[in-house]
Amino acid sequence: MISMQNIDQHYASSQILWDLNLDIKAGSITCIMGRNGAGKTTLLKALMGLLPISSGKIQLTHQGDAKQVEDLHKKSAEKRAFSGIGYVPQGRDIFPMLTVEENLKIGLPVRKDKLKHIPEKIFELFPVLKDMLHRRGGDLSGGQQQQLAIGRALVLDPKVLILDEPNEGIQPNIVQQIGDVILKLNKEEGLTVILVEQKLGFARRVGQEFRLMEKGRIVCSDKMSELSDDLIKQYLAV
């Protein structure tokens, strides 16, 4: 469904991604894993158009009777959202001075069905958001802000959901809930999920496949059941 081919990416004179290749299957949950500095967040930002790539292709294939291939690398970050990609960045990036309701409504213009109100599904997944609709985003706890960030991405009605370390600094009960939501949406709606995740237990619980990164490259790809102790020691252990 998503293909990144021969991606190079630079910060000024420093190269971060090196001839990177990544393929994500439609309907899969794929965990991008690696030590700090491996290039995981840069990969996601390049995929979303928030960082320019120096060379390579990023393509999105829409499944259906007639397959349609979009060259995402030719589109702006805003246009990529219209392609059906929801993004939850590291640090959440909610609007702290806007209410929960206002934060959620930001994604409505992207929806293809032109819905004018927040889908009830968001409140079924995250009931706390309905109770706090009129509170400012900056007044929420870290866990509540993360639920808001994920809810805001889901308002777009995406086919692909990208999450960058969604459990960073979050209390265990919210981590459990986020995992439940990911599994539910994948199973019931076929949502494709890509997440950067440092917590091995969470990755193994929700992930179907893994991609290991080192020094800006994908160095190993397989089913999550094949993530061995040797691979963990070689690429993940600190």
C-alpha positions in Angstrom: 0.0 0.0 0.0 2.8 2.4 0.9 6.2 2.2 -0.8 9.3 4.3 -0.1 12.0 3.6 -2.7 15.6 4.6 -2.5 15.0 7.5 -0.1 17.8 9.8 0.7 17.2 12.7 3.2 19.6 15.5 4.4 19.6 18.0 7.2 21.9 20.7 5.7 25.2 18.8 5.0 24.2 15.8 7.2 22.6 12.8 5.5 19.9 11.1 7.8 18.3 8.5 5.5 20.4 6.4 3.2 18.9 4.7 0.2 16.0 3.6 2.4 13.4 1.2 1.1 10.2 0.5 3.0 7.0 -1.4 2.0 3.9 -1.4 4.1 1.1 -3.9 3.3 -2.5 -2.7 3.3 -4.4 -3.6 6.4 -1.2 -4.3 8.4 0.2 -3.0 11.7 3.9 -2.3 11.3 6.2 -1.1 14.0 9.3 0.9 13.0 11.9 0.2 15.7 15.5 1.1 16.4 17.8 2.9 18.8 17.6 6.7 19.3 19.1 8.5 16.4 18.4 5.7 13.9 16.2 8.0 11.8 12.7 6.7 12.7 11.1 10.1 13.2 12.8 11.5 10.1 11.4 8.6 8.1 7.8 9.4 9.3 8.3 13.2 8.6 9.6 12.4 5.1 6.6 10.1 4.5 4.2 12.9 5.6 6.0 15.6 3.6 7.1 17.5 6.7 10.7 17.1 5.6 11.8 17.1 2.0 13.6 14.1 0.5 16.7 14.5 -1.5 16.0 11.6 -3.8 13.7 8.6 -4.2 10.0 7.9 -4.5 7.1 7.7 -2.0 4.0 6.0 -3.4 0.5 5.2 -2.1 -1.5 2.5 -3.8 -5.3 2.6 -3.3 -6.9 -0.8 -3.2 -10.0 -1.4 -5.2 -11.4 -2.6 -8.5 -8.9 -0.4 -10.3 -5.7 0.2 -8.3 -4.6 3.8 -8.2 -1.0 4.8 -7.4 -0.3 8.3 -6.1 3.2 9.8 -6.1 3.2 11.2 -2.6 6.6 12.7 -2.9 5.1 15.2 -5.4 2.5 16.3 -2.9 2.6 18.8 0.0 2.0 17.6 3.5 -1.6 19.0 3.4 -2.4 17.2 0.2 -1.1 13.9 1.7 -3.8 14.2 4.4 -6.3 14.4 1.6 -4.9 11.1 0.3 -6.2 9.4 3.5 -3.2 9.6 5.8 -3.7 10.5 9.5 -0.5 11.5 11.5 0.0 11.7 15.2 3.5 13.3 15.7 5.8 12.8 18.6 4.8 15.3 21.3 1.2 15.3 20.0 1.2 18.9 18.7 -2.4 19.7 19.7 -3.4 23.3 19.8 -3.3 24.1 23.6 -5.4 27.3 23.4 -8.2 25.6 21.4 -10.9 23.5 23.0 -11.1 19.7 22.6 -14.0 20.3 20.3 -12.1 22.8 18.2 -9.0 20.6 18.0 -11.2 17.7 16.7 -13.1 19.8 14.2 -9.8 20.8 12.4 -9.8 17.6 10.5 -13.3 17.7 9.2 -12.6 19.6 5.9 -10.3 16.8 4.8 -13.1 14.2 4.9 -14.3 13.0 1.5 -17.9 12.7 2.8 -18.0 16.4 3.8 -19.3 15.5 7.3 -19.8 18.7 9.3 -19.7 17.2 12.9 -17.3 15.1 14.9 -18.1 11.4 14.3 -19.6 9.7 17.3 -17.0 6.9 16.7 -14.3 9.2 18.2 -16.2 9.4 21.5 -16.9 5.7 21.5 -13.1 5.1 21.2 -12.1 7.8 23.7 -15.1 8.6 26.0 -13.1 11.1 28.0 -13.0 13.5 25.0 -16.8 13.9 25.1 -16.7 14.8 28.8 -14.0 17.5 28.1 -15.3 19.0 24.8 -15.2 22.5 26.1 -11.9 22.3 28.0 -8.8 23.8 26.4 -6.4 21.2 25.0 -3.5 22.6 27.1 -5.4 21.9 30.3 -5.6 18.1 29.6 -3.2 15.6 31.1 -0.6 14.1 28.9 -2.6 10.9 28.4 -5.7 12.9 27.6 -3.8 15.0 25.1 -2.6 11.8 23.4 -6.1 10.6 23.1 -7.1 13.9 21.6 -4.2 13.8 19.1 -5.2 10.3 18.0 -8.9 11.3 17.9 -8.0 14.4 15.7 -6.2 12.1 13.2 -9.1 9.7 13.1 -11.6 12.5 12.4 -10.0 12.6 8.9 -11.4 9.1 8.3 -7.9 7.9 7.2 -7.0 4.7 5.5 -3.5 4.9 7.0 -2.7 6.0 10.6 0.9 7.0 11.4 1.9 7.3 15.1 5.3 8.5 16.4 5.9 7.0 19.8 2.2 7.3 21.0 3.0 5.9 24.4 5.9 8.3 25.4 5.3 9.6 28.9 1.8 8.1 29.1 0.3 6.3 32.1 -0.2 2.5 31.7 -4.0 2.5 31.6 -3.9 4.9 28.6 -1.2 2.8 26.9 -3.5 -0.2 27.2 -6.4 1.8 25.8 -4.4 3.1 22.8 -3.4 -0.5 22.1 -7.0 -1.6 22.2 -8.0 1.2 19.8 -5.3 0.3 17.3 -6.3 -3.4 17.3 -10.0 -2.6 17.1 -9.7 -0.3 14.1 -7.3 -2.6 12.3 -9.6 -5.6 12.8 -12.9 -4.0 12.2 -12.1 -1.4 9.6 -8.9 -2.7 8.0 -7.0 0.4 9.0 -3.3 0.3 8.1 -1.2 1.4 11.0 2.5 2.5 11.0 4.0 3.3 14.4 7.4 4.1 15.8 7.5 2.4 19.2 10.2 2.0 21.8 8.3 -0.2 24.2 9.0 -3.8 23.2 6.0 -5.2 25.0 3.5 -2.9 23.3 5.1 -3.5 19.9 4.7 -7.2 20.3 1.2 -6.9 21.6 -0.2 -4.8 18.6 2.4 -5.2 15.9 2.0 -7.7 13.1 5.3 -6.8 11.4 8.5 -5.0 12.3 11.0 -2.9 10.5 14.4 -2.4 12.2 16.4 0.8 11.5 20.0 1.5 12.0 21.9 4.6 10.8 19.1 5.7 8.5 18.5 2.4 6.8 16.0 -0.4 7.1 18.2 -3.3 8.1 15.6 -6.0 8.8 12.0 -6.7 7.9 9.8 -9.6 9.1 6.7 -10.7 11.0 6.6 -9.6 14.6 6.8 -13.3 15.7 10.3 -13.4 14.1 11.7 -10.6 16.3 14.3 -12.7 18.0 16.4 -12.0 21.1 19.5 -11.8 18.8 17.9 -9.1 16.7 16.8 -7.2 19.9 20.4 -7.4 21.2 21.9 -6.3 17.9 19.6 -3.4 17.0 17.5 -2.4 20.0 19.4 -3.0 23.3 21.0 0.1 24.8 
